[in-house]
Amino acid sequence: MAELLWLLLPIAAAAGWLAASQDVRKKVRRISGISSDYFKGLNFLLNEQPDKAIEVFIRMVEVDSDTAETHLALGHLFRRRGEVDRAIRIHQNLIARPKIDPEIKTLAVLELGEDYMKAGLFDRAENLFQELIEMNEHTAIALTQLRDIYQQEKDWEKAISICSRLETVSNKSMHMLIAQYYCELAEELFRKNELNETQAQLLKATHYDVRCVRASILQAKVDVKNEDYKSAINSYKNVVDQDIDYFPDILEPMISCYHKLGRENELMDFLTAILERYSGISPMLALAELIREQSGDREAMDFMTKQLHKRSSVKGLHWLIELSLEHSHGDSKQHLEILHDLTNKLLKDKPVYECHICGFAGRTIHWQCPSCKAWNTVKPIHGLEAE
């Protein structure tokens, strides 16, 4: 029954779908004007013979081009359903018709390009979108699709060029996205240890997005490679000012830089100040470890106990139990071991990051969400069992 409803949908909603998604106005024909072939095709649909129905509808284009909107809707929905071969077949047939309305033909070219994208045939899709741009038809959509192709192919230079053109057409800023593309180029260069070239790309990234956290983090990595730990600390501090939500990602390397310079007291002052600005557990744990190194376990445990009264955290409790175990015996130790096992299970395999757009969660940071493909939306999770 569900299959039948799906098959009837494009017939009932073809005109409406085109008007909403493509901004194309179409006439709604009266029932008396519909040919017998149309009902023949509908009968095939009712009998769950979609291939025969498609053949009928395709033949109808030769007789009545007004039915082309039905084919566009069918092809669109076939693609959404994952039946890309069928969608391609429909759209290719529309394009091949010599007397088809030019507006319908450009829509079919656009749909066919999206079919090819869905099928992973990026070179074919690219050619069709370039053709539409040259024709000045559906330019914004074609540019957006080209951008997505170059993203998937990791051709960042072309993606940057397309974004610049898309800004002009859409009147929407692409600066944040362009900054991410420059960071991608910088990452590639950094992996090759081409540090000067890496910095050149990072300068371009910050030119487009002065609040680009990723650029600051990568700049700090370059500074560390150059053993310029003071500059690295300043780059990490930029992250705090740009978006403090990323603080957990910079804490460990930042602490390492302070240790390299022998500035533990400055580190303690910095972390103490962060506690007033940041509600997560990371600075609390780092401070507790510093206090432990400088003043011993008892002072560190007292500090953590006071902090847990202010902000509850399973991670903080786990740290406190773990340290307490080293100083306990007998029944007390057995009780603490039970609690330690419990908190360990609560924390085990918990996601650390989450996309605030689609909810994708994982244990590794992604600058582009693997699920919804949005950029700069995956951040550390906050909560009782997280940050």
N, C-alpha and C positions, 0 to 999 in steps of 0.2 A: 504493500500500500504506500509506503514511504517513497519507494522508487517511482510509483505512478504519479504521486503528487509532485515529485521533483521534475518529472518529464512534462507535466502540464504547466509548470510554473513559467518557463520561458515564453510559452504561447500567450499566457494571460498577462504577463508583465513586460513583454518585450518593449513596447512603446514607452512605458513608464521608466524602465531601466535606462534606456538611451537618453531620455530627457534629463534624468537625474545625474547620470555619471558622465555624460559627454556633452551636456548642454545643447543638445540638438532637438529642435522641435519637429515633430512628425504629425501628419494627419492620422486621425483614427478612422479607419474605413468602416462603413456600415456593414452589417452582417450580410445584407443582400448583395454586396459587392465582392464577397469572398468566393474564390473559385472552388470547384468541386475537388480539385487537387489538394487544396488546403485541408478540406475535411478528410480526404483520403490519408494525408499525412498524419492528421490528428488521430485517425483510427489506428494507424500503426503504433502511435504512441500509447494509445489505450490498450493495445494488445502486446505491449512491451516488446516492440520491434523497432528500437530507436534507429538502427542503421538504415532500415527501409524508409523510415520517416524522414531521415536526413536527406536521402536520395531524392525523395519527392519534393521536399522543400527547396533543394538545390535546383531541381528542374524548373520549379516555379519561378525562379529568378528570371529565366529566359522569357517567361510569359508576362510577369508582373513584377517590376522592380520594387514596388512598394513593400513587398514581403521581405525585402533585404534586411529590414530591421529585426525580423524574427530570427534570421540566420545569425546576425550579430549577437543577439541575446543568447541563442543556443550555444554558439561558440564560446562566448564569455563564460557561461555556466559550466560547459564541459571542461574548460580550463580550470575553473575553480574547484571542480570535482576531481581533478587530476587526470582527466582523459584528454591529454594534450594532443594526441594524434588526431582525434576527432575535431578538436578546435582548429588545428592547423588546416585540416581538410576543408572545413567550412569557409575559413577566411581566405584560403588560396582560391577557392572557387569564386568567391565574391570578387576578388581582385581581377580574376581572369575574364570576367564578363565585360564585353566591349561597350555595352550601352548602359552600364551602371552609373548612377548619379555620382559625380565627383566627390561630393561630401561623404557619401557612403563608402566610396573607395578609399579615401584617406583614413576613415575610421577603421576599415578592414585592415589597412596597412599597419595602423597602430596596434590593433588587436593581434595581428599576426606576429608583430615584433614582440609583444608580451607572451605570446605562445612560445616563441623560440627561447625567450628568457627562461620560461618555466621549464623548458626541455633541456636547458643548459647549452643551447646553441648560440653562444654569445656573439660570434662573428656575424651570423645571419641577422640577429636582432640589431646589432650595431649598425649594419648597413641600412636596415629599414628606418631606424630612428634618424640616421644622418640624412636619409632621403626626405623624411618629413620636415626636418629643420631647413633643408635647402628649399623646400616648397613653401616654407613659412606656414606650415599646418601643424597644429597641436604641439607647438614649439616647447612650451614649458614642460609638458608631460614627456616629450621625447628627450629633452635635456635631462630630466630627472631620471629617466630610465638609463640613459647613457652613464650618468653618474653612478648609478647602482651597478652597472656592468663593470666599470673601471674599479669600483670598490672591491667587487668580488675577484677581479683579476689582479688586484693590488697594483694597478697602474696609477700611482698617486699623482704623478705629474699631469696626466690627462684628466684625472678627477678634479684637480685644482683648476685647470683651465675651464672645464665644464661648469664648475661652481661659479666662477667669475661671470660666465655668460648667463647662467641661471639667475644670478642676482639682478642683472639688467632686465631680464624678461619678467621676473616675478616681483621685483621690488622688495624682496625679502633678503635680509642679511644672511650670508653664508660664512661669516667670519669665523664662528666657532668651529664649523666643520672644516674649513680650510686649514685652521690651526691644527686640527687633529691629523689632517693629511700630511702637513709638514712634520709633525711629530712621528708619523709612520716612516717618512723618509729619514728622519734623524735616527730612529731606532735601527734601521737597516745599516746606516753608516756607523753607528756605535758598535754594532755587532762585528763590523769589520775593523774596529779600532781606529777609524778615521775621525779623530776627535775634533779637529778644526772644522771639517766639513759638517760634522754633527752640530757643532755650535752655530754654524751659519744657518742651518735649517731651523734650529731652535729660535734664533733671532727673528726669522720670518714668522714662526708660529706665534711668538709673543707680540709681534707687530699686529697680527690679526686678532689676537685674543690675549689681552694683557693679564687676564685672570686664568690662563691655561695652567692648571695644576700639573698636567702631564709634562709640559715643557720644563717646569721648575724641578720636578723630580728627576727628569733625565739630565738637566743641567747639573744637578747635584752629583749624579753618577759620573759625569764628565769631570767635575771638580775632584772627586775622590780618585779617579784614574790619574789625574795630574798631581795627586797628593796635596791638593790645595784644600785642606779640611775646613779652614775658616770660611772660604767661599761656599763650600758645600753646606755648612751650617746655615749660612745666609739664604742659600737656595731653598733649603728645607723650611726655614722660617717663612719664606714667601708662600709656601704651600699653606701654612697655618693661616696666613692673611687672606689667601685666595679662597680656600674652602677647608675649614677646619675638620670637616667630616672625614677627610683623608689622613688625619693625624696618625692613626694606627699604622698606615703604610710607610710613614717616614720615621717612626720612632726609633726602631732598632738601628738603621744605618746612621741616624742622627746621633744616637748615643755613642756609637762607635767613633764618630768624628770627634766628639767631646773627649773621649778617652784618649784618642790619638794625640790630642793637644794637651792632655793633662788638666782639663778644665772641669773637673767633676763638680766643683762648687757652683760654677756658672750653670751647669746642667741642672743641678738641684733647684736653683732659683727659677730657671726657665720652666721646669716641670711644675713647680709650685704655682707659678702664675697661670699655667695652662689649666690647672685644676679648677680655677675660677671661671674659665671660658668653655670648658669641654666636659660633657657629662659622662663620657665613656670610661671604661675601666683601665685603658692602656697607661695613661700617665700615673694612675694610682699604683699599678703594679710596678712600673719603672721606679717610682719614688721609693716604694717599699724595698726594692732590691738595693737601691743606693743607700738607704738607711741601714739595711742589713750589713752592707759592706763596711760602712763607716762607724756604726754604733752597736751592731750585734743583732741577734735574732729577736731578743725581747723587745727592743725598741721598734723593730720592724713590725712585729706582731701587734704591738699596741697601736701603732699607726694604722695598720690595716683594719683592726677592729673598729677604731673610731670612724674610719672612712666608710666601712660597711654599714654603720648606723645611719650615715647620710645618704648613701646610694647602694641599693641592694645589687649584688652581682654574684652569679654562680662561679664565674672565673675567680673573683676575689676570694670567695669562700673556699674554693678548691686550693688556692695558693696558701691560705691561712691554715687549712687542715693539713696540707702537705708539710708545712714547716713545723706545725705543732706535733706531728708524728715523730719528728726527730727528738723531741723532748718529753715523750710520754712513755708510760710503761703499764704493764698489767692490763686490767679491764679498760682503763682509759684509752690505751693504745688500740685495743680491739674495737672499741666503739668508734674511735676516730677512723680506723681502717674501713669500717662499714660506710661511714659518711664519705670517706675519700673515694671509695668504689662507686657510691651513688652519684657524686658530683662528676666523676670521670665519665660515667655512662651518659649523664645529661649533656655533657660537652662533646662526646665522641661523635665525629662525622657531622657535626652541625655546620650548616652553611655559614660562611663568614661575610659574603657579599650578596647584595640583592639589587636588582634593577627596579628603580622606583616608577618605571613606566609599565612594565609587563609582569613584574614579580619574579623574574628568573633569579634563581639563587644558586650559589656555588661557593667553592673554597678558594677560588683564584680570581683576581681582579681582571676585568675585561674592559678596555676603553670603548669598545663597541659591543653592545649586548648581543650575545649569540642567538638570542631568541627573537627580539623585536627589531634588532639591528640599529637601535638608537645609539648615539654616541654620548659618552660622558654621563651615563645614567646609572651605572653600577657602582654602588658605594658600600662601605662597611655597614653591617647590620647593628642596630642598637637594640638593647633589651636586656632582660634579666639573664638570659643564657648567652648573650652575645657581647658586643662592645658596650 
